[in-house]
């Protein structure tokens, strides 16, 4: 990795951030279909997933769209249909990220409320909207704690990531999800992050991935950890946690060592902190 040996300035970081954001603004795979659930636009069906769910009662395929549960109101019947669809995708090998964890199904409209819940592993094949929370953890001396993903992760194994990052579960407030992920991924208690900034949305990730389409609202916040607090992973999904200077973080970002989501979060954080000149 080539070292810059200088702190990145605001212009450098702005340029990098725009490049990263452009990479996170992809259209769905060719042949994808708009997905409607209970009559509301919710996602984008991956072409490779069509055959797995085509014969399920309650699934309607047309040339220009697909409907799940057109006549189902929100509730048990709709959740049961979505569970059947998720299992069919799993049996067809279309859900590499199966976790036995439910996420909310959100219509793609501003300030919408969840209409159902579905297995996490089915979100990408169906192009459903997810919500991720991230924490940038700073040390008292101005370094940044970051985590390296386990080699067993289904997505981006072995790449560097934010100190804390994870998806919001079904029915879970985003702030509570951040507290849970902080505990699981970095061993941080509520007292350790009590001075964090409020969560804020910085972008919506939209990109093609092998199993479908990632459509993810990215929420982030920052926190300066007190001296003596050393993050330690508890859930086995992180292989390494380390603390680097902003210069080293910038070099790693330019080299592509971080996941795309983490790159956006960290570059935005560095940009906010960088001096104007």
Backbone as CSV, one residue per row, in Angstrom:
resi,resn,N_x,N_y,N_z,CA_x,CA_y,CA_z,C_x,C_y,C_z
1,UNK,0.836,-1.196,0.000,0.000,0.000,0.000,0.873,1.249,0.000
2,UNK,0.648,2.136,-0.931,1.432,3.360,-1.006,0.985,4.334,0.083
3,UNK,1.945,4.866,0.842,1.646,5.787,1.925,1.679,7.227,1.423
4,UNK,0.686,8.016,1.849,0.668,9.423,1.454,1.479,10.285,2.406
5,UNK,1.573,9.839,3.694,2.325,10.557,4.726,1.819,11.974,4.955
6,UNK,0.561,12.237,4.649,-0.023,13.543,4.950,-1.507,13.360,5.232
7,UNK,-2.028,14.249,6.045,-3.444,14.175,6.364,-4.257,14.553,5.128
8,UNK,-5.284,13.807,4.809,-6.110,14.144,3.645,-6.839,15.455,3.879
9,UNK,-6.902,16.284,2.827,-7.618,17.551,2.976,-9.075,17.378,2.540
10,UNK,-9.842,18.432,2.717,-11.280,18.349,2.447,-11.557,18.067,0.977
11,UNK,-10.749,18.636,0.094,-10.961,18.409,-1.342,-10.699,16.954,-1.718
12,UNK,-9.608,16.383,-1.184,-9.306,14.973,-1.442,-10.452,14.084,-0.989
13,UNK,-10.933,14.354,0.213,-11.980,13.523,0.794,-13.308,13.692,0.064
14,UNK,-13.596,14.903,-0.365,-14.827,15.133,-1.120,-14.789,14.375,-2.439
15,UNK,-13.652,14.419,-3.106,-13.503,13.703,-4.373,-13.667,12.204,-4.172
16,UNK,-13.026,11.669,-3.132,-13.146,10.244,-2.850,-14.574,9.875,-2.506
17,UNK,-15.230,10.701,-1.697,-16.611,10.418,-1.305,-17.532,10.379,-2.513
18,UNK,-17.364,11.303,-3.434,-18.219,11.306,-4.626,-17.990,10.058,-5.476
19,UNK,-16.746,9.620,-5.561,-16.450,8.384,-6.299,-17.132,7.192,-5.646
20,UNK,-17.057,7.121,-4.337,-17.669,6.011,-3.608,-19.188,6.032,-3.747
21,UNK,-19.774,7.202,-3.634,-21.230,7.312,-3.753,-21.707,6.913,-5.145
22,UNK,-20.907,7.217,-6.166,-21.287,6.817,-7.527,-21.270,5.305,-7.675
23,UNK,-20.372,4.642,-6.962,-20.329,3.174,-6.993,-21.513,2.561,-6.262
24,UNK,-22.135,3.337,-5.406,-23.276,2.844,-4.621,-24.599,3.322,-5.197
25,UNK,-24.606,3.645,-6.477,-25.835,4.131,-7.120,-26.075,3.369,-8.421
26,UNK,-26.074,2.046,-8.329,-26.260,1.207,-9.504,-27.733,0.878,-9.723
27,UNK,-28.063,0.620,-10.961,-29.388,0.118,-11.300,-29.435,-1.390,-11.011
28,UNK,-30.638,-1.951,-10.880,-30.731,-3.408,-10.675,-30.215,-4.175,-11.884
29,UNK,-29.998,-5.476,-11.697,-29.580,-6.340,-12.788,-30.588,-6.276,-13.946
30,UNK,-30.073,-6.408,-15.161,-30.956,-6.460,-16.321,-31.937,-7.629,-16.157
31,UNK,-33.189,-7.364,-16.464,-34.209,-8.389,-16.341,-34.883,-8.429,-14.984
32,UNK,-34.453,-7.593,-14.046,-35.106,-7.522,-12.744,-36.513,-6.956,-12.890
33,UNK,-37.387,-7.323,-11.963,-38.773,-6.880,-12.012,-39.131,-6.085,-10.760
34,UNK,-39.866,-4.978,-10.912,-40.372,-4.271,-9.736,-41.217,-5.211,-8.880
35,UNK,-40.980,-5.197,-7.574,-41.674,-6.101,-6.667,-42.671,-5.313,-5.821
36,UNK,-43.920,-5.773,-5.854,-44.981,-5.182,-5.042,-45.437,-6.217,-4.018
37,UNK,-45.570,-5.779,-2.783,-46.042,-6.645,-1.710,-47.287,-6.010,-1.103
38,UNK,-48.375,-6.777,-1.091,-49.667,-6.262,-0.618,-50.031,-4.975,-1.354
39,UNK,-49.684,-4.916,-2.639,-50.048,-3.785,-3.473,-49.126,-2.590,-3.396
40,UNK,-48.030,-2.670,-2.641,-47.133,-1.526,-2.476,-45.732,-1.880,-2.979
41,UNK,-45.114,-0.942,-3.685,-43.766,-1.174,-4.215,-42.783,-1.287,-3.054
42,UNK,-42.080,-2.415,-3.015,-41.172,-2.683,-1.904,-39.770,-3.064,-2.330
43,UNK,-39.600,-3.600,-3.529,-38.285,-4.088,-3.885,-38.129,-4.362,-5.356
44,UNK,-37.150,-5.205,-5.686,-36.818,-5.540,-7.066,-36.426,-7.008,-7.116
45,UNK,-37.183,-7.807,-7.826,-36.939,-9.244,-7.875,-35.781,-9.561,-8.806
46,UNK,-34.777,-10.252,-8.269,-33.597,-10.676,-9.007,-33.998,-11.734,-10.042
47,UNK,-33.563,-11.599,-11.300,-33.958,-12.577,-12.322,-33.639,-14.023,-11.933
48,UNK,-32.519,-14.229,-11.258,-32.125,-15.574,-10.880,-32.998,-16.207,-9.820
49,UNK,-33.889,-15.412,-9.208,-34.764,-15.931,-8.158,-36.164,-16.246,-8.653
50,UNK,-36.465,-15.900,-9.887,-37.835,-16.024,-10.394,-38.316,-17.470,-10.360
51,UNK,-37.520,-18.381,-10.878,-37.962,-19.779,-10.986,-38.278,-20.391,-9.635
52,UNK,-37.576,-19.961,-8.597,-37.752,-20.557,-7.273,-39.113,-20.248,-6.666
53,UNK,-39.720,-19.120,-7.042,-40.960,-18.700,-6.384,-42.152,-18.625,-7.344
54,UNK,-41.949,-18.984,-8.603,-42.960,-18.769,-9.636,-44.257,-19.524,-9.375
55,UNK,-44.202,-20.689,-8.745,-45.396,-21.525,-8.587,-46.035,-21.434,-7.209
56,UNK,-45.636,-20.470,-6.421,-46.208,-20.306,-5.085,-47.534,-19.549,-5.183
57,UNK,-48.561,-20.078,-4.539,-49.851,-19.388,-4.507,-49.688,-18.046,-3.800
58,UNK,-50.187,-17.006,-4.431,-50.013,-15.665,-3.880,-48.913,-14.887,-4.557
59,UNK,-48.148,-15.570,-5.443,-47.129,-14.901,-6.254,-47.667,-14.746,-7.671
60,UNK,-47.698,-13.522,-8.156,-48.198,-13.234,-9.503,-47.084,-12.593,-10.319
61,UNK,-46.699,-13.283,-11.382,-45.645,-12.790,-12.258,-46.247,-12.209,-13.525
62,UNK,-45.826,-11.012,-13.892,-46.246,-10.381,-15.139,-45.000,-9.924,-15.875
63,UNK,-45.184,-9.435,-17.078,-44.032,-9.035,-17.887,-43.298,-7.847,-17.296
64,UNK,-44.026,-6.998,-16.576,-43.407,-5.759,-16.099,-43.411,-5.594,-14.583
65,UNK,-43.870,-6.639,-13.837,-43.868,-6.539,-12.385,-44.172,-7.908,-11.776
66,UNK,-43.930,-8.012,-10.475,-44.308,-9.208,-9.737,-45.007,-8.762,-8.460
67,UNK,-46.071,-9.492,-8.107,-46.831,-9.178,-6.898,-46.783,-10.343,-5.929
68,UNK,-46.541,-10.027,-4.663,-46.679,-10.995,-3.585,-47.887,-10.573,-2.756
69,UNK,-48.852,-11.472,-2.594,-49.974,-11.192,-1.708,-50.737,-9.937,-2.077
70,UNK,-51.124,-9.843,-3.335,-51.836,-8.639,-3.785,-53.068,-8.366,-2.922
71,UNK,-53.766,-9.436,-2.511,-54.996,-9.278,-1.741,-54.809,-9.562,-0.250
72,UNK,-53.549,-9.640,0.180,-53.287,-9.901,1.593,-53.110,-8.580,2.346
73,UNK,-53.855,-8.354,3.385,-53.533,-7.207,4.246,-52.291,-7.530,5.070
74,UNK,-51.708,-6.514,5.666,-50.572,-6.767,6.557,-51.029,-7.647,7.709
75,UNK,-50.191,-8.575,8.118,-50.551,-9.444,9.228,-50.023,-10.843,9.039
76,UNK,-50.620,-11.787,9.750,-50.111,-13.156,9.772,-50.114,-13.805,8.392
77,UNK,-51.181,-13.579,7.605,-51.264,-14.223,6.289,-50.152,-13.751,5.371
78,UNK,-49.860,-12.465,5.398,-48.796,-11.929,4.549,-47.434,-12.421,5.035
79,UNK,-47.212,-12.442,6.330,-45.941,-12.944,6.857,-45.746,-14.419,6.526
80,UNK,-46.841,-15.181,6.563,-46.752,-16.607,6.229,-46.374,-16.798,4.764
81,UNK,-46.948,-15.984,3.887,-46.597,-16.064,2.470,-45.125,-15.714,2.261
82,UNK,-44.661,-14.671,2.911,-43.266,-14.267,2.761,-42.317,-15.327,3.337
83,UNK,-42.728,-16.002,4.407,-41.915,-17.078,4.960,-41.822,-18.237,3.972
84,UNK,-42.921,-18.530,3.280,-42.911,-19.596,2.272,-42.004,-19.226,1.104
85,UNK,-42.061,-17.973,0.695,-41.195,-17.502,-0.383,-39.727,-17.585,0.028
86,UNK,-39.422,-17.162,1.244,-38.043,-17.214,1.729,-37.523,-18.653,1.763
87,UNK,-38.354,-19.590,2.224,-37.933,-20.983,2.273,-37.704,-21.542,0.865
88,UNK,-38.553,-21.148,-0.080,-38.374,-21.606,-1.465,-37.058,-21.080,-2.033
89,UNK,-36.724,-19.844,-1.735,-35.452,-19.281,-2.183,-34.276,-20.013,-1.536
90,UNK,-34.436,-20.345,-0.272,-33.373,-21.068,0.430,-33.139,-22.443,-0.183
91,UNK,-34.233,-23.160,-0.455,-34.110,-24.499,-1.027,-33.484,-24.471,-2.417
92,UNK,-33.665,-23.343,-3.105,-33.077,-23.198,-4.434,-31.645,-22.668,-4.384
93,UNK,-31.118,-22.449,-3.188,-29.747,-21.966,-3.048,-29.575,-20.502,-3.373
94,UNK,-30.632,-19.708,-3.182,-30.590,-18.295,-3.550,-30.414,-17.365,-2.352
95,UNK,-30.202,-17.919,-1.156,-30.086,-17.078,0.039,-28.804,-17.404,0.795
96,UNK,-27.640,-17.015,0.268,-26.379,-17.353,0.934,-26.237,-16.743,2.317
97,UNK,-26.989,-15.677,2.601,-26.876,-15.014,3.899,-27.954,-15.403,4.885
98,UNK,-28.500,-16.624,4.782,-29.586,-17.053,5.675,-29.121,-17.008,7.130
99,UNK,-29.943,-16.341,7.991,-29.522,-16.156,9.379,-30.564,-16.580,10.412
100,UNK,-31.782,-16.922,9.989,-32.823,-17.189,10.963,-33.202,-15.938,11.722
101,UNK,-33.155,-14.801,11.043,-33.422,-13.493,11.651,-34.382,-12.724,10.753
102,UNK,-35.407,-12.119,11.346,-36.393,-11.381,10.571,-36.019,-9.904,10.478
103,UNK,-36.244,-9.335,9.280,-36.107,-7.898,9.060,-37.447,-7.348,8.591
104,UNK,-37.657,-6.065,8.831,-38.891,-5.414,8.391,-38.947,-5.325,6.876
105,UNK,-40.152,-5.454,6.329,-40.418,-5.191,4.915,-41.020,-3.794,4.830
106,UNK,-40.293,-2.899,4.160,-40.677,-1.489,4.094,-41.082,-1.112,2.680
107,UNK,-42.237,-0.458,2.503,-42.555,0.115,1.189,-41.551,1.198,0.828
108,UNK,-41.302,1.360,-0.453,-40.315,2.330,-0.906,-40.961,3.707,-1.081
109,UNK,-41.441,4.234,0.023,-42.024,5.576,0.068,-41.509,6.269,1.320
110,UNK,-41.407,7.607,1.292,-40.865,8.323,2.452,-41.701,8.079,3.711
111,UNK,-41.011,7.909,4.832,-41.653,7.794,6.150,-42.680,6.677,6.215
112,UNK,-42.461,5.604,5.460,-43.396,4.495,5.479,-43.150,3.617,6.701
113,UNK,-44.165,2.867,7.088,-44.079,1.951,8.211,-43.967,0.521,7.686
114,UNK,-43.393,-0.388,8.454,-43.283,-1.777,8.001,-44.661,-2.387,7.737
115,UNK,-44.723,-3.232,6.708,-45.976,-3.914,6.402,-45.884,-5.408,6.667
116,UNK,-44.679,-5.909,6.906,-44.487,-7.343,7.135,-43.053,-7.545,7.620
117,UNK,-42.681,-8.823,7.780,-41.303,-9.180,8.132,-40.915,-10.424,7.346
118,UNK,-39.621,-10.539,7.046,-39.136,-11.669,6.262,-37.715,-12.006,6.694
119,UNK,-37.315,-13.245,6.441,-35.961,-13.700,6.745,-34.904,-12.798,6.097
120,UNK,-33.904,-12.485,6.875,-32.822,-11.604,6.427,-32.189,-12.073,5.116
121,UNK,-31.982,-13.380,4.980,-31.321,-13.902,3.796,-32.084,-13.700,2.509
122,UNK,-33.386,-13.398,2.597,-34.195,-13.194,1.400,-34.221,-11.737,0.943
123,UNK,-33.626,-10.848,1.707,-33.720,-9.420,1.379,-33.061,-9.087,0.042
124,UNK,-31.881,-9.605,-0.218,-31.156,-9.243,-1.441,-31.779,-9.845,-2.694
125,UNK,-32.168,-11.150,-2.705,-32.820,-11.675,-3.908,-34.101,-10.929,-4.268
126,UNK,-34.743,-10.340,-3.252,-35.982,-9.598,-3.486,-35.741,-8.091,-3.577
127,UNK,-34.514,-7.661,-3.393,-34.181,-6.244,-3.488,-34.921,-5.374,-2.490
128,UNK,-35.207,-5.921,-1.307,-35.952,-5.184,-0.291,-35.053,-4.209,0.453
129,UNK,-35.653,-3.174,0.985,-34.901,-2.129,1.665,-34.479,-2.601,3.053
130,UNK,-33.193,-2.487,3.335,-32.674,-2.745,4.671,-32.173,-1.441,5.267
131,UNK,-31.946,-1.481,6.569,-31.429,-0.312,7.278,-30.232,-0.764,8.105
132,UNK,-29.090,-0.103,7.901,-27.870,-0.464,8.613,-27.419,0.692,9.497
133,UNK,-26.907,0.343,10.673,-26.370,1.348,11.599,-24.864,1.145,11.723
134,UNK,-24.131,2.251,11.794,-22.677,2.211,11.900,-22.207,3.160,13.002
135,UNK,-21.087,2.798,13.601,-20.443,3.656,14.590,-18.979,3.835,14.215
136,UNK,-18.565,5.096,14.066,-17.145,5.414,13.927,-16.589,5.657,15.326
137,UNK,-15.677,4.805,15.749,-15.129,4.918,17.104,-13.747,5.541,17.093
138,UNK,-13.633,6.713,17.695,-12.366,7.437,17.742,-11.695,7.258,19.099
139,UNK,-10.381,7.295,19.102,-9.622,7.268,20.350,-9.387,8.705,20.823
140,UNK,-8.968,8.823,22.056,-8.728,10.153,22.613,-7.598,10.888,21.886
141,UNK,-6.663,10.145,21.297,-5.544,10.792,20.615,-5.776,10.945,19.107
142,UNK,-7.035,10.841,18.667,-7.364,11.153,17.279,-7.179,10.040,16.287
143,UNK,-7.085,8.809,16.755,-7.024,7.659,15.862,-8.421,7.045,15.734
144,UNK,-8.568,6.173,14.753,-9.881,5.591,14.461,-9.827,4.076,14.617
145,UNK,-10.730,3.550,15.446,-10.866,2.110,15.601,-11.653,1.536,14.433
146,UNK,-11.153,0.468,13.839,-11.854,-0.198,12.742,-11.750,-1.717,12.941
147,UNK,-12.643,-2.432,12.299,-12.716,-3.881,12.481,-12.549,-4.587,11.139
148,UNK,-11.927,-5.749,11.182,-11.766,-6.563,9.973,-12.732,-7.746,10.020
149,UNK,-13.511,-7.883,8.975,-14.556,-8.893,8.934,-14.001,-10.306,8.914
150,UNK,-14.715,-11.203,9.561,-14.319,-12.610,9.589,-14.278,-13.192,8.178
151,UNK,-13.439,-14.159,7.991,-13.352,-14.834,6.696,-14.578,-15.704,6.425
152,UNK,-15.414,-15.915,7.431,-16.625,-16.717,7.249,-17.835,-15.866,6.871
153,UNK,-17.689,-14.553,6.796,-18.814,-13.679,6.427,-19.226,-13.962,4.987
154,UNK,-20.547,-13.971,4.746,-21.049,-14.239,3.403,-20.719,-13.094,2.445
155,UNK,-20.658,-11.875,2.969,-20.385,-10.698,2.148,-19.075,-10.055,2.587
156,UNK,-18.207,-9.756,1.638,-16.942,-9.044,1.887,-16.095,-9.674,3.000
157,UNK,-15.872,-10.980,2.966,-15.054,-11.599,4.014,-13.625,-11.052,4.007
158,UNK,-13.089,-10.813,5.190,-11.704,-10.391,5.322,-11.446,-8.926,5.044
159,UNK,-12.474,-8.174,4.659,-12.268,-6.753,4.389,-12.426,-5.945,5.678
160,UNK,-11.833,-4.762,5.677,-11.951,-3.872,6.822,-13.319,-3.195,6.803
161,UNK,-13.789,-2.835,8.002,-15.140,-2.315,8.167,-15.121,-1.241,9.251
162,UNK,-16.245,-0.573,9.435,-16.372,0.326,10.573,-16.262,-0.480,11.865
163,UNK,-16.001,0.201,12.966,-15.885,-0.495,14.245,-17.155,-1.273,14.555
164,UNK,-18.296,-0.648,14.288,-19.601,-1.273,14.517,-20.455,-1.058,13.283
165,UNK,-21.077,-2.109,12.831,-21.987,-1.983,11.692,-22.879,-3.196,11.612
166,UNK,-24.172,-2.981,11.435,-25.081,-4.114,11.336,-26.474,-3.676,10.951
167,UNK,-27.303,-4.648,10.609,-28.657,-4.381,10.157,-29.624,-4.259,11.327
168,UNK,-30.633,-3.426,11.134,-31.699,-3.251,12.117,-32.688,-4.403,11.954
169,UNK,-32.997,-5.095,13.031,-33.912,-6.237,12.986,-35.365,-5.779,12.940
170,UNK,-36.250,-6.712,12.672,-37.682,-6.405,12.596,-38.176,-5.863,13.933
171,UNK,-38.905,-4.743,13.862,-39.484,-4.153,15.055,-38.498,-3.497,15.992
172,UNK,-37.262,-3.313,15.561,-36.203,-2.788,16.427,-35.905,-1.329,16.093
173,UNK,-35.954,-0.427,17.063,-35.537,0.955,16.796,-34.061,0.994,16.411
174,UNK,-33.705,1.938,15.551,-32.322,2.015,15.070,-31.336,2.242,16.207
175,UNK,-31.689,3.072,17.187,-30.778,3.330,18.307,-30.527,2.065,19.116
176,UNK,-31.562,1.259,19.298,-31.394,0.008,20.027,-30.524,-0.963,19.229
177,UNK,-30.698,-0.976,17.908,-29.866,-1.829,17.056,-28.398,-1.437,17.188
178,UNK,-28.120,-0.132,17.246,-26.734,0.314,17.398,-26.154,-0.145,18.731
179,UNK,-26.942,-0.050,19.786,-26.469,-0.504,21.097,-26.186,-2.009,21.069
180,UNK,-27.079,-2.775,20.455,-26.880,-4.228,20.362,-25.628,-4.566,19.566
181,UNK,-25.482,-3.928,18.397,-24.327,-4.212,17.554,-23.027,-3.769,18.227
182,UNK,-23.073,-2.671,18.969,-21.873,-2.201,19.669,-21.412,-3.219,20.690
183,UNK,-22.369,-3.838,21.365,-22.045,-4.876,22.338,-21.502,-6.125,21.653
184,UNK,-22.204,-6.588,20.609,-21.832,-7.841,19.953,-20.524,-7.732,19.183
185,UNK,-20.354,-6.647,18.449,-19.218,-6.551,17.536,-17.972,-5.946,18.169
186,UNK,-18.162,-5.077,19.171,-16.997,-4.385,19.721,-16.917,-4.455,21.239
187,UNK,-17.835,-5.171,21.885,-17.787,-5.291,23.338,-17.971,-3.978,24.059
188,UNK,-18.698,-3.046,23.439,-18.915,-1.729,24.031,-20.258,-1.697,24.739
189,UNK,-20.239,-1.289,26.010,-21.468,-1.137,26.768,-22.082,0.226,26.474
190,UNK,-23.320,0.390,26.935,-24.021,1.657,26.703,-23.231,2.836,27.257
191,UNK,-22.603,2.645,28.414,-21.821,3.731,29.014,-20.634,4.126,28.139
192,UNK,-20.107,3.166,27.362,-18.936,3.446,26.520,-19.280,4.352,25.337
193,UNK,-20.542,4.334,24.913,-20.936,5.114,23.731,-21.959,6.191,24.069
194,UNK,-22.063,6.540,25.337,-23.100,7.480,25.756,-22.898,8.886,25.180
195,UNK,-21.658,9.208,24.778,-21.410,10.537,24.210,-21.450,10.547,22.684
196,UNK,-21.981,9.482,22.088,-22.019,9.418,20.618,-22.949,10.484,20.057
197,UNK,-22.705,10.813,18.796,-23.599,11.741,18.101,-24.884,11.008,17.707
198,UNK,-25.961,11.740,17.388,-27.196,11.077,16.958,-27.000,10.364,15.625
199,UNK,-27.705,9.275,15.433,-27.687,8.591,14.143,-28.235,9.514,13.067
200,UNK,-27.603,9.472,11.897,-28.074,10.262,10.766,-27.912,9.432,9.492
201,UNK,-28.812,9.628,8.558,-28.701,8.928,7.276,-27.737,9.683,6.378
202,UNK,-26.791,8.932,5.766,-25.857,9.597,4.859,-26.049,9.181,3.404
203,UNK,-26.636,8.034,3.158,-26.881,7.641,1.768,-27.796,6.426,1.735
204,UNK,-28.237,6.080,0.539,-28.887,4.796,0.299,-27.997,4.007,-0.654
205,UNK,-27.494,2.885,-0.173,-26.685,2.000,-1.005,-27.593,1.289,-2.001
206,UNK,-27.262,1.381,-3.283,-27.991,0.649,-4.311,-26.956,0.053,-5.261
207,UNK,-26.802,-1.274,-5.178,-25.786,-1.890,-6.030,-26.126,-3.348,-6.309
208,UNK,-25.641,-3.805,-7.451,-25.785,-5.199,-7.825,-24.813,-6.048,-7.010
209,UNK,-25.311,-7.155,-6.474,-24.461,-8.128,-5.802,-24.803,-9.498,-6.382
210,UNK,-23.975,-10.507,-6.166,-24.196,-11.798,-6.837,-25.564,-12.407,-6.599
211,UNK,-26.125,-12.250,-5.381,-27.411,-12.886,-5.096,-28.612,-11.986,-5.324
212,UNK,-28.381,-10.753,-5.791,-29.521,-9.874,-6.032,-29.143,-8.410,-6.031
213,UNK,-29.901,-7.628,-5.270,-29.755,-6.177,-5.297,-29.757,-5.650,-3.869
214,UNK,-28.715,-4.927,-3.522,-28.625,-4.321,-2.196,-29.240,-2.926,-2.246
215,UNK,-30.262,-2.737,-1.442,-30.911,-1.432,-1.319,-30.947,-1.120,0.175
216,UNK,-30.025,-0.284,0.627,-29.790,-0.160,2.069,-29.640,1.292,2.505
217,UNK,-30.455,1.677,3.477,-30.331,2.980,4.113,-29.169,2.907,5.110
218,UNK,-28.212,3.814,4.958,-27.015,3.790,5.800,-27.103,4.906,6.842
219,UNK,-27.157,4.503,8.113,-27.197,5.441,9.233,-25.877,5.364,9.976
220,UNK,-25.369,6.489,10.416,-24.072,6.489,11.085,-24.023,7.506,12.209
221,UNK,-23.070,7.297,13.104,-22.807,8.244,14.182,-21.339,8.090,14.586
222,UNK,-20.858,9.004,15.426,-19.462,8.986,15.853,-19.391,9.032,17.372
223,UNK,-18.279,8.510,17.882,-18.082,8.491,19.328,-16.582,8.505,19.626
224,UNK,-16.180,9.279,20.629,-14.804,9.246,21.119,-14.788,8.367,22.360
225,UNK,-14.068,7.267,22.282,-13.998,6.337,23.406,-13.017,6.852,24.459
226,UNK,-13.346,6.630,25.696,-12.474,7.089,26.773,-11.211,6.242,26.828
227,UNK,-10.160,6.809,27.396,-8.907,6.074,27.551,-9.146,4.804,28.352
228,UNK,-8.526,3.729,27.924,-8.673,2.458,28.618,-9.745,1.565,28.038
229,UNK,-10.627,2.117,27.186,-11.645,1.306,26.536,-11.047,0.712,25.260
230,UNK,-10.933,-0.601,25.223,-10.372,-1.296,24.072,-11.448,-2.203,23.485
231,UNK,-11.951,-1.894,22.293,-13.006,-2.718,21.690,-12.556,-4.164,21.508
232,UNK,-13.488,-5.083,21.760,-13.196,-6.511,21.613,-14.441,-7.216,21.095
233,UNK,-14.289,-7.949,20.000,-15.433,-8.627,19.390,-15.957,-9.751,20.283
234,UNK,-17.307,-9.907,20.269,-17.950,-10.929,21.090,-18.737,-11.956,20.284
235,UNK,-19.040,-11.665,19.020,-19.939,-12.565,18.281,-19.237,-13.402,17.217
236,UNK,-17.916,-13.292,17.104,-17.174,-14.114,16.159,-17.227,-13.652,14.722
237,UNK,-17.852,-12.496,14.461,-17.973,-12.022,13.083,-16.854,-11.056,12.695
238,UNK,-15.949,-10.820,13.627,-14.808,-9.920,13.391,-13.534,-10.685,13.724
239,UNK,-12.547,-10.615,12.829,-11.297,-11.329,13.053,-10.214,-10.448,13.666
240,UNK,-10.404,-9.136,13.616,-9.358,-8.236,14.103,-9.949,-6.852,14.311
241,UNK,-9.531,-6.178,15.376,-9.867,-4.778,15.615,-8.568,-4.031,15.853
242,UNK,-8.408,-2.899,15.178,-7.166,-2.143,15.314,-7.478,-0.656,15.286
243,UNK,-6.480,0.144,15.617,-6.636,1.592,15.717,-5.573,2.258,14.845
244,UNK,-6.018,3.079,13.882,-5.099,3.686,12.918,-5.271,5.208,12.882
245,UNK,-4.225,5.874,12.425,-4.306,7.322,12.233,-5.190,7.638,11.029
246,UNK,-5.724,8.860,10.960,-6.502,9.239,9.779,-5.718,9.099,8.475
247,UNK,-4.418,9.346,8.511,-3.599,9.200,7.302,-3.612,7.751,6.834
248,UNK,-3.424,6.818,7.758,-3.436,5.399,7.398,-4.821,4.969,6.929
249,UNK,-5.858,5.441,7.600,-7.227,5.124,7.179,-7.463,5.605,5.754
250,UNK,-7.017,6.808,5.446,-7.196,7.351,4.096,-6.465,6.493,3.074
251,UNK,-5.232,6.100,3.380,-4.483,5.236,2.468,-5.222,3.912,2.241
252,UNK,-5.790,3.355,3.294,-6.532,2.102,3.184,-7.801,2.288,2.359
253,UNK,-8.442,3.430,2.515,-9.642,3.725,1.728,-9.301,3.818,0.245
254,UNK,-8.247,4.527,-0.066,-7.832,4.674,-1.465,-7.436,3.324,-2.051
255,UNK,-6.836,2.474,-1.231,-6.386,1.160,-1.693,-7.543,0.169,-1.838
256,UNK,-8.732,0.528,-1.335,-9.880,-0.367,-1.434,-9.903,-1.462,-0.391
257,UNK,-9.304,-1.210,0.771,-9.245,-2.222,1.818,-10.550,-2.353,2.603
258,UNK,-11.409,-1.336,2.518,-12.660,-1.331,3.263,-13.838,-1.740,2.376
259,UNK,-14.888,-2.260,3.005,-16.126,-2.482,2.269,-16.631,-1.159,1.735
260,UNK,-17.488,-1.212,0.738,-18.002,0.028,0.154,-18.791,0.835,1.180
261,UNK,-19.632,0.156,1.972,-20.410,0.867,2.994,-19.483,1.555,3.988
262,UNK,-18.500,0.812,4.493,-17.572,1.387,5.457,-16.766,2.525,4.836
263,UNK,-16.388,2.382,3.579,-15.640,3.437,2.900,-16.426,4.738,2.867
264,UNK,-17.711,4.635,2.567,-18.560,5.832,2.534,-18.679,6.444,3.926
265,UNK,-18.949,5.608,4.923,-19.108,6.102,6.296,-17.833,6.776,6.786
266,UNK,-16.697,6.130,6.610,-15.447,6.660,7.133,-14.971,7.887,6.364
267,UNK,-15.133,7.866,5.041,-14.734,9.037,4.249,-15.585,10.241,4.619
268,UNK,-16.879,10.022,4.808,-17.767,11.127,5.201,-17.372,11.678,6.557
269,UNK,-17.004,10.793,7.480,-16.589,11.223,8.816,-15.281,12.006,8.749
270,UNK,-14.311,11.500,7.999,-13.050,12.223,7.833,-13.277,13.584,7.177
271,UNK,-14.156,13.622,6.176,-14.452,14.889,5.483,-15.050,15.908,6.449
272,UNK,-15.962,15.463,7.293,-16.571,16.391,8.266,-15.545,16.957,9.226
273,UNK,-14.524,16.192,9.547,-13.522,16.615,10.522,-12.350,17.379,9.911
274,UNK,-12.191,17.254,8.598,-11.023,17.849,7.948,-11.097,19.375,7.956
275,UNK,-9.953,20.057,8.073,-9.947,21.526,8.002,-10.329,21.988,6.604
276,UNK,-10.800,23.207,6.512,-11.290,23.738,5.237,-10.149,23.868,4.237
277,UNK,-8.972,24.276,4.649,-7.865,24.439,3.703,-6.818,23.349,3.855
